[in-house]
Amino acid sequence: MGSREEFRVLLWDLDPQGAATFLLQVKPKVKGGVAALVAGDSKVSGAIRSTAYDNLDVLPGNASYRDLDLVLDHAKKSEQRVAKILEQVERDYDVVILDCPPGASLVAENAVFSADAVVVPLVPSPLSMRCLDQVVEFVGASVSKARIVGFLSMVDRRKTLHRTTVEQLPQAQKAVTNVVVPATVHVERMGTERAPIGSFAPGVEAAQAYGELWALIGERSSRRRAARRAERDAAYIEQRGPDGARARRRPSHLRPHGVAIRRRVHRPAGCARCRKSPTPPRAHLRR
């Protein structure tokens, strides 16, 4: 929906089954696997693939993602690795969607840390209601300020439980919206067509429901992201200086040992770093 409104959208398929990758007809290949992305051995821009839809790109999911929890667990600041990776392409996209497998895992923790909104599809059943409570608790225990957006999916209005849930749940849970996606053949056709429902049946109830969902989360999330980007740009300009020239600041790792001058360093005699430095002492510049 966002790409049709000319938002630049990146979908990162974090599910090892790669369902979103399959539906968008993208080959599930990531050079070096997800471990190379997390370790920084490969750039995320090289793994991103275009799709048949304008303004929609995919970072494919494949079987290597089954070990993503273990890979993240061995990384520094493991709960922030996904956000750190996305910083490489944040200026290229207006919206990033993380398609995360269900469950409270380190992958889910990364997704929550990175997100402006956590979107939770709910089948009208007692187990789904319990799942929503767990998601609320999980997000509340994290440092993220992401809001939770729940919506009812696969709703069959012929069933009494489904009708009752549609009427009562949005009133009982403030995290649940009034968006209702019905269980129709058009939703199932996404698997056979390998395409989003809006591309082959834009006028059906399910497609309109997804449009309502995007209207709820897209605009607000975009505003928050734009505000954060403006803050980062302001900090960058301040660091560079008003005339665009880089500010002459001492690197933090040199304080208080010495002064950086044109990338060549003078440090006091006996400094442990000097003894390990490959730069000959005669190349040092003194004040």
C-alpha positions as CSV (number, residue, x, y, z in Angstrom):
1,M,0.0,0.0,0.0
2,G,2.8,2.4,0.9
3,S,4.7,1.8,-2.4
4,R,1.5,2.6,-4.4
5,E,1.4,6.0,-2.6
6,E,5.0,6.6,-3.8
7,F,6.6,5.9,-0.5
8,R,9.9,4.1,-0.9
9,V,9.4,0.8,0.9
10,L,11.9,-1.8,2.0
11,L,10.6,-5.2,3.2
12,W,13.0,-7.2,5.3
13,D,11.9,-10.8,5.4
14,L,13.3,-12.1,8.8
15,D,11.4,-15.4,8.6
16,P,13.6,-18.4,7.6
17,Q,10.6,-19.8,5.7
18,G,10.8,-16.7,3.4
19,A,7.0,-16.5,2.7
20,A,7.1,-12.8,1.9
21,T,10.1,-13.4,-0.4
22,F,8.3,-16.2,-2.2
23,L,5.1,-14.2,-2.6
24,L,7.0,-11.3,-4.2
25,Q,8.8,-13.7,-6.6
26,V,12.2,-12.8,-5.3
27,K,15.1,-15.3,-5.2
28,P,15.9,-16.2,-1.6
29,K,19.6,-15.5,-1.9
30,V,21.7,-13.5,0.5
31,K,25.5,-13.5,-0.2
32,G,27.3,-14.9,2.8
33,G,24.0,-15.5,4.6
34,V,22.5,-13.4,7.4
35,A,25.7,-13.9,9.5
36,A,27.7,-11.8,7.0
37,L,25.1,-8.9,7.4
38,V,25.1,-9.0,11.2
39,A,28.9,-9.2,11.3
40,G,29.3,-6.3,8.8
41,D,31.2,-8.4,6.3
42,S,28.7,-7.6,3.6
43,K,26.7,-4.4,2.9
44,V,23.0,-4.6,3.2
45,S,22.6,-2.6,-0.1
46,G,24.2,-5.5,-1.9
47,A,21.6,-7.9,-0.6
48,I,18.5,-5.9,-1.4
49,R,16.5,-7.0,-4.4
50,S,14.0,-5.1,-6.5
51,T,10.5,-6.4,-7.1
52,A,8.0,-6.1,-9.9
53,Y,6.3,-3.2,-8.0
54,D,7.6,0.4,-8.1
55,N,9.1,1.7,-4.9
56,L,9.1,-1.8,-3.2
57,D,12.4,-3.6,-2.5
58,V,13.0,-6.7,-0.5
59,L,15.8,-8.0,1.7
60,P,15.1,-11.7,1.1
61,G,14.7,-14.3,3.8
62,N,16.1,-17.8,3.4
63,A,17.1,-20.8,5.5
64,S,20.2,-19.1,6.9
65,Y,17.8,-17.0,9.1
66,R,17.0,-20.1,11.2
67,D,20.3,-19.4,13.0
68,L,19.7,-15.6,13.4
69,D,19.1,-15.8,17.1
70,L,22.5,-17.4,17.7
71,V,24.2,-15.0,15.3
72,L,22.7,-12.0,17.1
73,D,23.5,-13.5,20.5
74,H,27.2,-13.4,19.7
75,A,27.2,-9.8,18.5
76,K,27.8,-6.7,20.5
77,K,24.7,-4.9,21.6
78,S,22.7,-7.8,20.2
79,E,19.3,-6.2,20.6
80,Q,20.4,-3.3,18.4
81,R,22.0,-5.1,15.5
82,V,19.0,-4.9,13.1
83,A,18.6,-1.2,13.7
84,K,22.4,-0.7,13.1
85,I,22.2,-2.6,9.8
86,L,19.2,-0.5,8.7
87,E,21.2,2.7,9.3
88,Q,23.1,1.9,6.1
89,V,20.0,2.5,4.0
90,E,17.8,4.7,6.1
91,R,18.1,7.6,3.7
92,D,17.1,5.4,0.8
93,Y,13.6,4.5,2.1
94,D,10.6,6.1,3.7
95,V,9.2,3.0,5.3
96,V,10.9,-0.3,6.4
97,I,8.8,-3.3,7.2
98,L,10.3,-6.1,9.3
99,D,8.4,-9.4,8.6
100,C,9.2,-11.2,11.8
101,P,8.5,-14.8,12.7
102,P,6.1,-15.3,15.7
103,G,7.6,-15.8,19.2
104,A,9.5,-13.9,21.9
105,S,13.1,-14.2,20.6
106,L,16.2,-12.1,20.1
107,V,15.0,-11.5,16.5
108,A,11.7,-10.1,17.9
109,E,13.6,-8.0,20.4
110,N,15.6,-6.5,17.6
111,A,12.4,-5.8,15.5
112,V,10.7,-4.1,18.5
113,F,13.8,-2.0,19.2
114,S,13.9,-0.8,15.6
115,A,10.2,-0.2,15.1
116,D,7.8,2.8,15.4
117,A,4.9,0.4,15.4
118,V,4.4,-3.3,16.1
119,V,1.6,-4.6,13.9
120,V,-0.1,-7.8,15.3
121,P,-2.6,-9.8,13.2
122,L,-5.1,-11.6,15.4
123,V,-7.3,-14.5,14.5
124,P,-10.5,-14.3,16.7
125,S,-9.7,-17.0,19.2
126,P,-8.8,-17.2,22.9
127,L,-5.2,-18.2,22.0
128,S,-4.8,-15.0,19.9
129,M,-6.0,-12.9,22.7
130,R,-3.4,-14.5,25.0
131,C,-0.8,-13.8,22.3
132,L,-1.8,-10.1,22.3
133,D,-1.3,-9.9,26.0
134,Q,2.1,-11.4,25.7
135,V,3.1,-9.0,23.0
136,V,2.0,-6.0,25.1
137,E,4.1,-7.4,28.0
138,F,7.1,-8.0,25.7
139,V,7.0,-4.6,24.2
140,G,6.4,-2.9,27.6
141,A,9.5,-4.7,29.0
142,S,11.8,-3.4,26.2
143,V,13.3,0.1,25.8
144,S,11.3,0.6,22.7
145,K,8.6,3.3,22.5
146,A,6.9,1.5,19.6
147,R,3.1,1.5,19.7
148,I,1.2,-1.8,19.2
149,V,-1.4,-2.0,16.4
150,G,-3.5,-5.1,16.5
151,F,-6.1,-6.0,13.9
152,L,-8.4,-8.9,13.4
153,S,-7.6,-11.2,10.5
154,M,-9.2,-14.3,8.9
155,V,-12.6,-13.3,10.3
156,D,-15.6,-15.5,9.4
157,R,-18.7,-13.6,10.3
158,R,-20.8,-16.7,10.1
159,K,-19.2,-17.8,13.4
160,T,-20.7,-16.5,16.7
161,L,-17.3,-16.2,18.4
162,H,-15.9,-14.2,15.5
163,R,-18.8,-11.8,15.4
164,T,-18.6,-11.3,19.2
165,T,-14.8,-10.7,19.1
166,V,-15.2,-8.1,16.3
167,E,-17.7,-6.2,18.4
168,Q,-16.1,-6.4,21.8
169,L,-12.3,-6.7,21.4
170,P,-11.5,-3.2,20.1
171,Q,-13.5,-1.7,23.0
172,A,-11.7,-3.9,25.6
173,Q,-8.2,-3.6,24.2
174,K,-7.0,-0.1,23.1
175,A,-4.2,-1.7,21.1
176,V,-6.7,-3.3,18.8
177,T,-8.0,-1.3,15.9
178,N,-11.4,-1.6,14.1
179,V,-9.7,-3.0,11.0
180,V,-11.1,-6.4,10.1
181,V,-9.7,-8.6,7.3
182,P,-12.2,-11.2,6.3
183,A,-11.4,-14.8,5.5
184,T,-12.0,-14.8,1.8
185,V,-10.7,-16.6,-1.3
186,H,-9.0,-13.5,-2.4
187,V,-6.6,-13.6,0.6
188,E,-5.8,-17.3,-0.2
189,R,-5.2,-16.3,-3.8
190,M,-2.1,-14.3,-2.8
191,G,-0.3,-17.6,-2.5
192,T,-1.2,-18.8,-5.9
193,E,-0.9,-15.5,-7.7
194,R,2.3,-14.7,-5.7
195,A,1.3,-11.1,-5.6
196,P,-0.2,-8.6,-3.1
197,I,-4.0,-8.6,-3.0
198,G,-4.1,-5.0,-4.1
199,S,-2.5,-5.8,-7.4
200,F,-5.1,-8.3,-8.6
201,A,-8.2,-7.5,-6.5
202,P,-8.0,-3.9,-5.3
203,G,-11.7,-3.5,-4.8
204,V,-12.5,-6.4,-2.5
205,E,-13.2,-6.0,1.2
206,A,-9.9,-7.5,2.3
207,A,-7.8,-5.2,0.1
208,Q,-9.7,-2.2,1.4
209,A,-9.1,-3.4,5.0
210,Y,-5.4,-3.5,4.4
211,G,-5.6,0.0,3.0
212,E,-7.3,1.2,6.2
213,L,-4.5,-0.5,8.2
214,W,-1.9,1.3,6.2
215,A,-3.7,4.6,6.7
216,L,-3.6,4.1,10.5
217,I,0.1,3.3,10.8
218,G,1.8,4.7,7.7
219,E,1.3,8.4,8.2
220,R,2.2,8.6,11.9
221,S,5.2,6.3,11.5
222,S,6.5,8.4,8.6
223,R,6.2,11.6,10.6
224,R,8.1,10.1,13.5
225,R,10.8,8.9,11.2
226,A,11.1,12.3,9.5
227,A,11.4,14.0,12.8
228,R,14.2,11.7,13.9
229,R,16.0,12.2,10.5
230,A,15.8,15.9,11.0
231,E,17.4,15.6,14.4
232,R,20.2,13.5,13.0
233,D,20.7,16.0,10.1
234,A,20.9,18.9,12.6
235,A,23.5,17.1,14.7
236,Y,25.5,16.3,11.6
237,I,25.5,19.9,10.4
238,E,26.5,21.1,13.9
239,Q,29.4,18.6,13.8
240,R,30.5,19.7,10.3
241,G,30.2,23.4,11.1
242,P,27.9,26.0,9.6
243,D,30.1,26.4,6.5
244,G,30.1,22.7,5.8
245,A,33.8,22.3,6.9
246,R,34.5,19.4,9.2
247,A,35.0,20.6,12.8
248,R,38.6,20.0,14.0
249,R,38.0,17.8,17.0
250,R,40.4,15.5,18.8
251,P,39.4,11.9,18.4
252,S,38.2,10.5,21.7
253,H,40.7,7.6,21.7
254,L,43.6,10.2,21.8
255,R,42.4,12.0,24.9
256,P,44.4,12.9,26.9
257,H,47.4,11.1,25.3
258,G,48.0,13.5,22.5
259,V,46.8,15.7,19.6
260,A,45.7,14.5,16.2
261,I,47.2,16.7,13.4
262,R,46.6,15.7,9.8
263,R,46.2,12.1,10.8
264,R,49.7,12.0,12.3
265,V,49.9,11.8,16.0
266,H,52.3,13.0,18.7
267,R,51.9,11.3,22.0
268,P,53.9,11.6,25.2
269,A,56.9,9.3,25.6
270,G,56.2,6.0,27.1
271,C,52.6,5.9,25.8
272,A,51.5,2.3,25.3
273,R,49.8,3.1,22.0
274,C,53.1,4.6,20.6
275,R,54.9,1.4,21.2
276,K,52.3,-0.5,19.2
277,S,51.9,2.1,16.5
278,P,53.2,1.1,13.0
279,T,54.1,4.8,12.4
280,P,57.8,5.5,13.0
281,P,58.6,8.1,15.7
282,R,60.3,10.4,13.2
283,A,57.0,10.8,11.3
284,H,55.3,12.3,14.4
285,L,54.5,16.0,14.3
286,R,55.1,18.0,17.4
287,R,53.3,21.1,18.5
